[in-house]
Amino acid sequence: MTWPNREPSGSTGIVRCMPLTVHRAERSDALLVGLAQVLASPPAGLDGQVDPFTPDVVAVPTRGVERWIAQGLAHHLGAGPGGRDGVCAALSFPQPHALIERCLLAGTSGAPAAPGTPARPEPPDPWHPPLLARTILGLLPSWEGRDGFELLTAYLRGGGRVGELSGGHGRRWAAAELLARTLTDYGAQRPHMVRSWLAGSMDNAAGTGIPEDLAWQRTVLTELTELTGVPPPAARIETVCAALRADPAVVDLPARLSVFGPTRITEDQVLVLSALAAHRDVHLWLPHPSPALWEEVAGYLREHPPPATGWPRRADPTAQLARHPLAASWARDAREMQVTVLRSATVDEDRHHPVNDPGHRETLLSTVQRDIATDRDILAAGQPGPLGAGRFEIDPGDHSIQIHSCHGPARQVGVLRDVVLHLLTADPQLQPRDILVMCPDLERFAPLLTAACNLEHAIDQVGSGTRTPGGQPDGGTAATQSAPQLHPAQRLRVTVADRSVRNTNPVLSVLGQLLELAKARVSVEELLDLAAAPVVRNRFAFTDDDLDRAHEWAQEAGVRWGLDSGHRGLFNLAGLPHNTWQAGLDRLLLGVVQSEQAGPLGPGLGMDQIESTDIDLVGRLAEFVARVRYLLHRTTRALSIAEWGDWLHTAMHELTLPAPQALWQHVHAARVIAELTGEQEAAVAAQPGSPARGDEPVLDVASVLAMVADRFAGRPTRSGFRTGDLTVCSLTPMRAVPHRVVVLLGMDEDAFPRRSRDHGENALARDPRVGERDRPSEERQLLLDAVMAATDTLVVLYSGTNEVTGAPRPPAVPVTELRDVLNTTSNAAGYACAWERLTRRHPLQDFSTRNFEPGRLGVAGPFSHDPAAAAACRSAGAARADARPFLSGVLAPVPPQPTLELRSLVQFFAAPVQRFLFERIGLNVRADEEATDGDRIPLALDPLQSWQVKDRILGSALAGLDWEHAAALERRRGSLPPLGLARHPLQAAKSDVKAAMDATAAYLGTPAVSVPVRAQVGETLVHGIVAGQRTDLLVHTSVSRSTPERLLQAWIQLLAVVATADPGLPAVQACVLIGRKPTVCHLQAPDPARAVDLLRGLLSIRDAGLRAPLPLGLAAAHAYAAGRRRDADPEILLKRVVAGHFDDRYDRQRAAYRHVWGTGTLPWPQLLGEPLTLRTPYDDTEPNAFAALARSVFDPLLAAWQDGHPSPAGLRGTPPAAVLATKPERAGDPGP
């Protein structure tokens, strides 16, 4: 078809009616055959001479299409029988926009260099979007606040959040990038409008003016033109096209070029391609879903030629030509691209390439594709009634279209791998490379896919046995048979082709994470998450244990957030060094040379727990924090783009070190940084004669984050596609590339179509015209291309049910349109509509019985291949058995121990069930922990924190420090609220500590010593250290109550000291316990022989407690033993004790109780009826095991327990000089 030569309105002077060959087909494989036929003969040069070494140029929209073309051409070019031994060489694959920019730049620079003259590098086009954005960035300060720029000014000044720099820097890059993209779109899609703006008019290329609120954009365009000294591409296109027609050698391109599968064609691209076609053989290869619709539109355009500037989209007459609903709704991009091509260029030949499918069979999918291709009016053909004439009857074995409704993304991935396995099992000829998975939200699904399908290394570790599709082992070694079975889909190798470089290169991930930290508070978790990155761990030799240890140190040192007081200035908290990383590191580093007990060293306080083996880790951690601190400190001011490039290079080398086999990560990151900062373009632009640009702009960290977001986005390379693996990609890279199976994953209502980024300040969006970009239409076109590209099977997965609430959710709107078409096109016997026949609604859990019932989910056998889920399903369906006891019997006795630490004995009686789990089973069950404050700076102390502060200050006072020094130590520890907020807790601590010190004053005349304990109890030597001996007394001072746990600890220590009978020290007469308010009591010491007997009894109880959990709750046992000493009735006493201590929330063993008895309390009904296997002196007098055990432990203690200070008459030695009589506060039942 040809068009008459005509000049467009406005007299542009461009003769646009030049020859251009258009090839079109419903599927790209038909176009590939035609391309191979064109490329089979070597191209002739511009001089007409054939040169077999002249490379052909095939412009492609994506790298995935490039890879597919290269592999497909190798089956045609130079191939032998069966398409083997072919080769694809001497081909260049630029992208269409790069090809057009190359022509514009070459056409602007003038005549080519003379033969033999060295080619000088062409200066970069200042209107190239990245360079244009940098130029705009430098001009923004001059525009801010000017008349007419109120909208821009309001945007620049609208981002004054806490943590951002002032002056509007936080939004400048976003504004510059948006303006550059907008102006580029204007030039590409409406070059007439740009030329009219430069000529002084405010025409919008449609004969009408643009709104006054957009007039400032014309000023921007004019000033940019004056600054750069180069008109924009839209203004140069006349000259460039004229130069290309006059002298084909202006641009270094061969005499034959092709543009294959463009996603859309802008007007400037059509104009340049038309100019190239004056002296070159130009082929345009277009995948178009409907030959019938193409002919319909072409016929209309012949009879009703569109205006030179095209139709407004709202008045597009071709929109009514499509009869098939999907062609009308999904094919708008393809139809408008046809209008743009036929309006702006002369088509010398319009060639349709029919699809050659010798193995075609009639299925529902092929019927839908044929209806679209023929543009069949299915609404008219399918009437009347649900069983009207013209409907396709779906065969029971037809699974060409599958719809899977799932519960959330994770379940979609689980269903997908079973679907793939069923397809591979049903067709032995189907290979993973024949399956393409397309996903609109790839970053969300890629980790799930990798975890579910890419675990071949795990199978290698299990053994060498193969697996059947059902997941059962088939042969293999004994290790295979005994190892846990994996899902057979984990054998599948999955390639995610176009994830963001931040997710594929750990170095770039660390740089992005560091930039985000520059705006964050830098809490303990945030900084240690950075340290946990593999490349950072490798740089500083951090192990998992190192990071766990660092986390414990940070918590102990009181680190909450902030690097130092200066960093907190970003959050209006300058001058507050408390709980920062700097304060915590000071404590760590001082702890290397001095412990906390040694007191302060200068203004700092060393931290305990720093062993000699920890010194290296402290140094590495301090070095890591120092480097991060230095890097983040540089980001507190705005930097030039070159300085940001230096910053990124420094951060990369200071913080990261890839493994030796992954050094490419540094090389790749350096290249990305160079592209990001424009070093290469700036180097060429600095040559003489380069266009001038504005002053070097400065950016703050918020702008840099916006700048790197696009650079770190998915940029696929050709090596990621067609590797033989199952390919997963977003919707664009493999657009219209045919595969036997096409899977559309994640077609959820909130994910597709993706939201448009159009803004209200875009003149194109105010009144769009035919052929201009529209994101929702583009998304629908991608979906249509995917439907047409599936040769055997189309699989659609979406979240049809909320995984939390179970509420039904609709699929994406385009999927509902597909549903309507399927219901209209076809019938399914036994179903209300075709959609019910095609949709498989999967259960929430993968172990649901529906997954293993044959035929339940659309397949002949069980749907799931997961052996672990099958085992879980069998277990869930089996008869419920009674819960088994924690232990089926008593464990074997612990081998005799020649030595036992006194600390272990004390720890056992403090929590006997917890110690049983730790020492005999290896289960470390910690006490229930209350919710922590996280990274919040403490502004007030809870009761536990207040007690800890008082206890530490009391310890400092007992060590001889005065109040001021003790309070200063606590401030340096970071446990107090900052500044004046610490006054109240210190005053409260001072009152309690003073009272405890007054009660202890009588004993302070003699220094406290630590007594070595070596008590021989039978065959066991009990050894350890007991602190607090003052002459012949053990004095324990605390700000807490004298609880049963504290009494029992003091009693065991007293027995050990007395049983040791060190002749070098005075014989201990008693243990004095001074508690809160204060309360004073003492435990009278037995004679050494009696102490040994009592220790022997405690050791026998411990041995029994290591064979089976002992039902010993200390508070309840103490209350019962105290009541029995008053001759209380045991039955009545037990009821009272159980009622008072049934659910003791202060019991530190609650977590251990849950492991043993399944509840956070002692199982009182069970314990009160069980006999005790251990023989005690109270077996004959007490009703049950608990009662006998309570008296065995606490009776000797209570016999020695007395209120007040020990009196001179009660001691065998010399009593203290003064006795202070006070009334005690008792815990639970007070005892005698």
PyMOL commands that set and color helices and strands:
alter all, ss='L'
color gray80, all
select helices_A, chain A and resi 28-39+63-73+81-83+96-109+129-143+150-156+169-189+191-198+212-228+233-246+248-250+267-276+291-303+313-315+317-320+325-330+332-344+364-373+378-381+408-426+432-434+442-453+456-462+478-482+488-491+501-504+506-517+524-531+534-540+544-556+565-571+581-593+596-598+612-634+641-655+660-662+664-677+679-685+701-711+718-720+763-766+775-789+813-825+834-838+849-851+867-877+902-910+912-921+943-958+963-973+979-1003+1044-1060+1088-1105+1114-1125+1130-1141+1150-1157+1164-1167+1185-1200+1208-1210
alter helices_A, ss='H'
color red, helices_A
select strands_A, chain A and resi 21-25+56-59+91-92+256-260+281-287+349-352+392-393+401-406+435-438+466-467+473-474+494-496+600-601+604-605+639-640+698-699+726-729+739-744+790-799+826-827+839-841+899-901+1009-1017+1020-1030+1033-1037+1070-1074+1080-1084+1201-1203
alter strands_A, ss='S'
color yellow, strands_A
deselect
rebuild
show_as cartoon
